[in-house]
Amino acid sequence: MATTKRTTKPPPPPAAEPGDCKPCGGTGNVPTTVRVGRKRRPVGQQDGLCLNCLGSGTDPDA
């Protein structure tokens, strides 16, 4: 009988602190979908600057 490979789930990301920006979670980067071709199909994601906090990672309304 073949053995099965079992993997564990990675730990969840740390919870956002009260002063952290909501869209980026305090990192300053947000994922941006990259689209290519005539029909503009999505092929991946790249990091983009968070426009809410402008990369600082702190909530501007706090």
Backbone as XML, in Angstrom:
<?xml version="1.0"?>
<chain id="A" units="angstrom">
  <residue number="1" name="MET">
    <atom name="N" x="0.839" y="-1.167" z="0.000"/>
    <atom name="CA" x="0.000" y="0.000" z="0.000"/>
    <atom name="C" x="0.892" y="1.242" z="0.000"/>
  </residue>
  <residue number="2" name="ALA">
    <atom name="N" x="0.488" y="2.242" z="-0.773"/>
    <atom name="CA" x="1.276" y="3.461" z="-0.880"/>
    <atom name="C" x="1.042" y="4.347" z="0.342"/>
  </residue>
  <residue number="3" name="THR">
    <atom name="N" x="2.100" y="5.012" z="0.748"/>
    <atom name="CA" x="1.953" y="5.921" z="1.876"/>
    <atom name="C" x="1.424" y="7.257" z="1.377"/>
  </residue>
  <residue number="4" name="THR">
    <atom name="N" x="0.687" y="7.917" z="2.209"/>
    <atom name="CA" x="0.151" y="9.223" z="1.833"/>
    <atom name="C" x="0.992" y="10.314" z="2.477"/>
  </residue>
  <residue number="5" name="LYS">
    <atom name="N" x="1.159" y="11.370" z="1.745"/>
    <atom name="CA" x="1.941" y="12.496" z="2.235"/>
    <atom name="C" x="0.990" y="13.463" z="2.934"/>
  </residue>
  <residue number="6" name="ARG">
    <atom name="N" x="1.273" y="13.751" z="4.166"/>
    <atom name="CA" x="0.426" y="14.655" z="4.926"/>
    <atom name="C" x="1.209" y="15.936" z="5.213"/>
  </residue>
  <residue number="7" name="THR">
    <atom name="N" x="0.571" y="17.025" z="4.931"/>
    <atom name="CA" x="1.195" y="18.309" z="5.206"/>
    <atom name="C" x="0.324" y="19.069" z="6.184"/>
  </residue>
  <residue number="8" name="THR">
    <atom name="N" x="0.951" y="19.900" z="6.951"/>
    <atom name="CA" x="0.199" y="20.714" z="7.901"/>
    <atom name="C" x="-0.023" y="22.084" z="7.294"/>
  </residue>
  <residue number="9" name="LYS">
    <atom name="N" x="-1.079" y="22.732" z="7.709"/>
    <atom name="CA" x="-1.372" y="24.066" z="7.221"/>
    <atom name="C" x="-0.377" y="25.049" z="7.841"/>
  </residue>
  <residue number="10" name="PRO">
    <atom name="N" x="0.028" y="26.062" z="7.065"/>
    <atom name="CA" x="0.925" y="27.057" z="7.655"/>
    <atom name="C" x="0.179" y="27.864" z="8.709"/>
  </residue>
  <residue number="11" name="PRO">
    <atom name="N" x="0.885" y="28.388" z="9.683"/>
    <atom name="CA" x="0.205" y="29.157" z="10.723"/>
    <atom name="C" x="-0.437" y="30.402" z="10.119"/>
  </residue>
  <residue number="12" name="PRO">
    <atom name="N" x="-1.550" y="30.838" z="10.667"/>
    <atom name="CA" x="-2.203" y="32.031" z="10.123"/>
    <atom name="C" x="-1.333" y="33.267" z="10.335"/>
  </residue>
  <residue number="13" name="PRO">
    <atom name="N" x="-1.489" y="34.273" z="9.472"/>
    <atom name="CA" x="-0.690" y="35.490" z="9.657"/>
    <atom name="C" x="-1.070" y="36.171" z="10.968"/>
  </residue>
  <residue number="14" name="PRO">
    <atom name="N" x="-0.152" y="36.909" z="11.548"/>
    <atom name="CA" x="-0.455" y="37.560" z="12.822"/>
    <atom name="C" x="-1.605" y="38.551" z="12.662"/>
  </residue>
  <residue number="15" name="ALA">
    <atom name="N" x="-2.407" y="38.664" z="13.694"/>
    <atom name="CA" x="-3.548" y="39.579" z="13.659"/>
    <atom name="C" x="-3.046" y="41.018" z="13.583"/>
  </residue>
  <residue number="16" name="ALA">
    <atom name="N" x="-3.810" y="41.835" z="12.894"/>
    <atom name="CA" x="-3.424" y="43.237" z="12.735"/>
    <atom name="C" x="-3.539" y="43.965" z="14.071"/>
  </residue>
  <residue number="17" name="GLU">
    <atom name="N" x="-2.545" y="44.768" z="14.362"/>
    <atom name="CA" x="-2.575" y="45.560" z="15.586"/>
    <atom name="C" x="-3.532" y="46.729" z="15.386"/>
  </residue>
  <residue number="18" name="PRO">
    <atom name="N" x="-4.000" y="47.357" z="16.444"/>
    <atom name="CA" x="-4.969" y="48.438" z="16.294"/>
    <atom name="C" x="-4.484" y="49.591" z="15.416"/>
  </residue>
  <residue number="19" name="GLY">
    <atom name="N" x="-3.195" y="49.884" z="15.390"/>
    <atom name="CA" x="-2.679" y="50.991" z="14.599"/>
    <atom name="C" x="-2.303" y="50.599" z="13.183"/>
  </residue>
  <residue number="20" name="ASP">
    <atom name="N" x="-2.446" y="49.299" z="12.836"/>
    <atom name="CA" x="-2.059" y="48.839" z="11.508"/>
    <atom name="C" x="-3.105" y="49.220" z="10.467"/>
  </residue>
  <residue number="21" name="CYS">
    <atom name="N" x="-2.640" y="49.421" z="9.267"/>
    <atom name="CA" x="-3.510" y="49.739" z="8.130"/>
    <atom name="C" x="-4.312" y="48.491" z="7.763"/>
  </residue>
  <residue number="22" name="LYS">
    <atom name="N" x="-5.601" y="48.639" z="7.505"/>
    <atom name="CA" x="-6.457" y="47.487" z="7.214"/>
    <atom name="C" x="-6.147" y="46.831" z="5.864"/>
  </residue>
  <residue number="23" name="PRO">
    <atom name="N" x="-6.043" y="47.554" z="4.740"/>
    <atom name="CA" x="-5.823" y="46.888" z="3.452"/>
    <atom name="C" x="-4.516" y="46.104" z="3.371"/>
  </residue>
  <residue number="24" name="CYS">
    <atom name="N" x="-3.441" y="46.620" z="3.959"/>
    <atom name="CA" x="-2.145" y="45.952" z="3.817"/>
    <atom name="C" x="-1.752" y="45.155" z="5.053"/>
  </residue>
  <residue number="25" name="GLY">
    <atom name="N" x="-2.471" y="45.295" z="6.158"/>
    <atom name="CA" x="-2.139" y="44.554" z="7.369"/>
    <atom name="C" x="-0.873" y="45.045" z="8.038"/>
  </residue>
  <residue number="26" name="GLY">
    <atom name="N" x="-0.436" y="46.265" z="7.741"/>
    <atom name="CA" x="0.750" y="46.818" z="8.371"/>
    <atom name="C" x="2.038" y="46.569" z="7.611"/>
  </residue>
  <residue number="27" name="THR">
    <atom name="N" x="1.968" y="45.895" z="6.457"/>
    <atom name="CA" x="3.182" y="45.614" z="5.696"/>
    <atom name="C" x="3.554" y="46.735" z="4.735"/>
  </residue>
  <residue number="28" name="GLY">
    <atom name="N" x="2.564" y="47.525" z="4.299"/>
    <atom name="CA" x="2.827" y="48.585" z="3.330"/>
    <atom name="C" x="2.708" y="48.120" z="1.896"/>
  </residue>
  <residue number="29" name="ASN">
    <atom name="N" x="2.547" y="46.812" z="1.675"/>
    <atom name="CA" x="2.413" y="46.251" z="0.332"/>
    <atom name="C" x="1.071" y="45.548" z="0.197"/>
  </residue>
  <residue number="30" name="VAL">
    <atom name="N" x="0.460" y="45.648" z="-0.985"/>
    <atom name="CA" x="-0.773" y="44.933" z="-1.285"/>
    <atom name="C" x="-0.571" y="44.173" z="-2.591"/>
  </residue>
  <residue number="31" name="PRO">
    <atom name="N" x="-1.210" y="42.995" z="-2.749"/>
    <atom name="CA" x="-1.062" y="42.258" z="-4.004"/>
    <atom name="C" x="-1.843" y="42.936" z="-5.126"/>
  </residue>
  <residue number="32" name="THR">
    <atom name="N" x="-1.225" y="43.038" z="-6.295"/>
    <atom name="CA" x="-1.848" y="43.616" z="-7.473"/>
    <atom name="C" x="-1.857" y="42.561" z="-8.567"/>
  </residue>
  <residue number="33" name="THR">
    <atom name="N" x="-3.014" y="42.308" z="-9.165"/>
    <atom name="CA" x="-3.130" y="41.299" z="-10.208"/>
    <atom name="C" x="-2.474" y="41.796" z="-11.492"/>
  </residue>
  <residue number="34" name="VAL">
    <atom name="N" x="-1.675" y="40.918" z="-12.113"/>
    <atom name="CA" x="-1.026" y="41.234" z="-13.382"/>
    <atom name="C" x="-1.856" y="40.599" z="-14.488"/>
  </residue>
  <residue number="35" name="ARG">
    <atom name="N" x="-2.250" y="41.399" z="-15.481"/>
    <atom name="CA" x="-3.074" y="40.914" z="-16.588"/>
    <atom name="C" x="-2.306" y="41.076" z="-17.897"/>
  </residue>
  <residue number="36" name="VAL">
    <atom name="N" x="-2.432" y="40.062" z="-18.776"/>
    <atom name="CA" x="-1.742" y="40.103" z="-20.066"/>
    <atom name="C" x="-2.687" y="39.650" z="-21.168"/>
  </residue>
  <residue number="37" name="GLY">
    <atom name="N" x="-2.330" y="39.971" z="-22.390"/>
    <atom name="CA" x="-3.056" y="39.493" z="-23.558"/>
    <atom name="C" x="-4.211" y="40.381" z="-23.972"/>
  </residue>
  <residue number="38" name="ARG">
    <atom name="N" x="-4.763" y="40.051" z="-25.125"/>
    <atom name="CA" x="-5.856" y="40.833" z="-25.673"/>
    <atom name="C" x="-7.101" y="40.741" z="-24.801"/>
  </residue>
  <residue number="39" name="LYS">
    <atom name="N" x="-7.340" y="39.575" z="-24.221"/>
    <atom name="CA" x="-8.512" y="39.387" z="-23.364"/>
    <atom name="C" x="-8.235" y="39.727" z="-21.910"/>
  </residue>
  <residue number="40" name="ARG">
    <atom name="N" x="-7.017" y="40.205" z="-21.630"/>
    <atom name="CA" x="-6.612" y="40.659" z="-20.290"/>
    <atom name="C" x="-6.815" y="39.578" z="-19.242"/>
  </residue>
  <residue number="41" name="ARG">
    <atom name="N" x="-6.254" y="38.403" z="-19.489"/>
    <atom name="CA" x="-6.380" y="37.306" z="-18.524"/>
    <atom name="C" x="-5.365" y="37.491" z="-17.400"/>
  </residue>
  <residue number="42" name="PRO">
    <atom name="N" x="-5.755" y="37.163" z="-16.165"/>
    <atom name="CA" x="-4.810" y="37.293" z="-15.041"/>
    <atom name="C" x="-3.783" y="36.168" z="-15.075"/>
  </residue>
  <residue number="43" name="VAL">
    <atom name="N" x="-2.515" y="36.505" z="-14.873"/>
    <atom name="CA" x="-1.449" y="35.511" z="-14.890"/>
    <atom name="C" x="-0.708" y="35.417" z="-13.566"/>
  </residue>
  <residue number="44" name="GLY">
    <atom name="N" x="-0.903" y="36.350" z="-12.667"/>
    <atom name="CA" x="-0.195" y="36.307" z="-11.400"/>
    <atom name="C" x="-0.421" y="37.571" z="-10.607"/>
  </residue>
  <residue number="45" name="GLN">
    <atom name="N" x="0.380" y="37.726" z="-9.583"/>
    <atom name="CA" x="0.281" y="38.906" z="-8.739"/>
    <atom name="C" x="1.669" y="39.447" z="-8.454"/>
  </residue>
  <residue number="46" name="GLN">
    <atom name="N" x="1.729" y="40.742" z="-8.224"/>
    <atom name="CA" x="2.966" y="41.379" z="-7.807"/>
    <atom name="C" x="2.650" y="42.329" z="-6.665"/>
  </residue>
  <residue number="47" name="ASP">
    <atom name="N" x="3.661" y="42.698" z="-5.906"/>
    <atom name="CA" x="3.453" y="43.612" z="-4.794"/>
    <atom name="C" x="3.306" y="45.032" z="-5.304"/>
  </residue>
  <residue number="48" name="GLY">
    <atom name="N" x="2.373" y="45.746" z="-4.687"/>
    <atom name="CA" x="2.174" y="47.147" z="-5.018"/>
    <atom name="C" x="2.137" y="47.964" z="-3.746"/>
  </residue>
  <residue number="49" name="LEU">
    <atom name="N" x="2.354" y="49.235" z="-3.855"/>
    <atom name="CA" x="2.350" y="50.133" z="-2.711"/>
    <atom name="C" x="0.919" y="50.338" z="-2.230"/>
  </residue>
  <residue number="50" name="CYS">
    <atom name="N" x="0.709" y="50.252" z="-0.934"/>
    <atom name="CA" x="-0.618" y="50.477" z="-0.352"/>
    <atom name="C" x="-0.945" y="51.962" z="-0.467"/>
  </residue>
  <residue number="51" name="LEU">
    <atom name="N" x="-2.064" y="52.274" z="-1.135"/>
    <atom name="CA" x="-2.432" y="53.665" z="-1.342"/>
    <atom name="C" x="-3.139" y="54.268" z="-0.144"/>
  </residue>
  <residue number="52" name="ASN">
    <atom name="N" x="-3.558" y="53.436" z="0.806"/>
    <atom name="CA" x="-4.218" y="53.950" z="2.002"/>
    <atom name="C" x="-3.203" y="54.583" z="2.951"/>
  </residue>
  <residue number="53" name="CYS">
    <atom name="N" x="-2.078" y="53.892" z="3.173"/>
    <atom name="CA" x="-1.076" y="54.389" z="4.126"/>
    <atom name="C" x="0.208" y="54.830" z="3.430"/>
  </residue>
  <residue number="54" name="LEU">
    <atom name="N" x="0.280" y="54.700" z="2.107"/>
    <atom name="CA" x="1.449" y="55.062" z="1.301"/>
    <atom name="C" x="2.718" y="54.342" z="1.753"/>
  </residue>
  <residue number="55" name="GLY">
    <atom name="N" x="2.567" y="53.068" z="2.135"/>
    <atom name="CA" x="3.714" y="52.239" z="2.455"/>
    <atom name="C" x="4.214" y="52.321" z="3.881"/>
  </residue>
  <residue number="56" name="SER">
    <atom name="N" x="3.622" y="53.156" z="4.715"/>
    <atom name="CA" x="4.113" y="53.280" z="6.081"/>
    <atom name="C" x="3.621" y="52.133" z="6.964"/>
  </residue>
  <residue number="57" name="GLY">
    <atom name="N" x="2.446" y="51.560" z="6.659"/>
    <atom name="CA" x="1.917" y="50.450" z="7.432"/>
    <atom name="C" x="1.072" y="50.865" z="8.618"/>
  </residue>
  <residue number="58" name="THR">
    <atom name="N" x="0.968" y="52.150" z="8.882"/>
    <atom name="CA" x="0.159" y="52.609" z="9.997"/>
    <atom name="C" x="-1.126" y="53.235" z="9.474"/>
  </residue>
  <residue number="59" name="ASP">
    <atom name="N" x="-2.199" y="53.117" z="10.249"/>
    <atom name="CA" x="-3.495" y="53.621" z="9.844"/>
    <atom name="C" x="-3.477" y="55.159" z="9.886"/>
  </residue>
  <residue number="60" name="PRO">
    <atom name="N" x="-3.772" y="55.825" z="8.762"/>
    <atom name="CA" x="-3.732" y="57.284" z="8.756"/>
    <atom name="C" x="-4.878" y="57.919" z="9.555"/>
  </residue>
  <residue number="61" name="ASP">
    <atom name="N" x="-5.945" y="57.170" z="9.837"/>
    <atom name="CA" x="-7.074" y="57.702" z="10.580"/>
    <atom name="C" x="-6.958" y="57.501" z="12.072"/>
  </residue>
  <residue number="62" name="ALA">
    <atom name="N" x="-5.899" y="56.811" z="12.512"/>
    <atom name="CA" x="-5.761" y="56.512" z="13.948"/>
    <atom name="C" x="-5.162" y="57.668" z="14.699"/>
  </residue>
</chain>
